[in-house]
């Protein structure tokens, strides 16, 4: 073996426990997720302030998602190799520096560069946050820790647009970046004094070429998805070819290199691969709700930003409520059962939502059902995959879970835009931009798009049902059989 575990760093440290480790890492995880959405409502103000075009200002969002997504696996590997806590804290510092650069930007280019630094820091934090939670918990309490972690993510995703709008209106767009500084500094210090060092993976050499190939694969893939609706055919062919070539070369490299970024055996492990792919589809299925519904509510139904924000809070609110419950359940129930049920609930919520359009109270109920299903699935899925991950690849696998979420959002956003556009041409053939026929056609196109995406949740449920059991579930099953056998023996042969 060329990769070994050095446990010297943790031998004398006490385990912080599920609640303390989640509380300590929550600052960084909250900020990294928050800044993926907080800028959206401020883009128009930024555009006016910096004097750039709409197409240019979109790079404030695109640069962050592109860099964060494409570098996460590498940051997970660095966490495994050099210390999860060390890379997590370094990510906090890089994120703080990037936030400060954004806040004092004197031009568009400086703002985008600051967002790149933010994204690098967020990738370090996101890739190693779940790995730290997993490392310092046990199979007996890991589910509740991941359930609590889902509350942090839900709070960040839910509060981003609302917080961004309030800060921009009261203090200017720079304030949405300045608010990260005190939170980030506090988070850094809490981790420093609360979280022990994790064991390191000792390898003979770092696979620099493999890392570059994997980055190239992800970067070209996500970049293509981001610009797919507006790019020309030649550019599309170049980007797709580069992505496929990078992936092929990466796989060949990892098969032969003595210390791969992530071994092919891990990637092809049925337990891990089914978990990641079902997560990708589950996050894709929810995009019509998070991306298309705000446009429908405002353009067709006349909602203002505040009312739209209140409606969209329903989903993260349900995740916050059901996440801890799903965590407790995941410690007792096999993931194959819980994840499949969760995905079927998510699909039911999407179908209900589509049928409810344009009834707002019933639509909110559909979103609540969908959010509940997603929470039941994602918590159990995260618990299962991190418990199945080899210790030497824990950071990389943690990054792959986050990668499934961000890639799913990116791919599905482009896909949803295209599908909705096709349906809207059918339901609004005259191209009306107002009036009752416009509203009706808009609603029908939304309905059809949500119906289409609900099938992704069904496919994910089928895939998830084939995942099998990990070692913890096998041990739990054997223990239950032994307990039942002992009970029957006691009843048959009383003392």
PyMOL commands that set and color helices and strands:
alter all, ss='L'
color gray80, all
select helices_A, chain A and resi 18-34+40-50+54-57+59-82+84-103+108-135+142-171+175-194+208-227+233-256+264-267+270-285+287-300+305-330+335-356+360-388+391-427+436-464+471-492
alter helices_A, ss='H'
color red, helices_A
select strands_A, chain A and resi 3-6+200-203
alter strands_A, ss='S'
color yellow, strands_A
deselect
rebuild
show_as cartoon
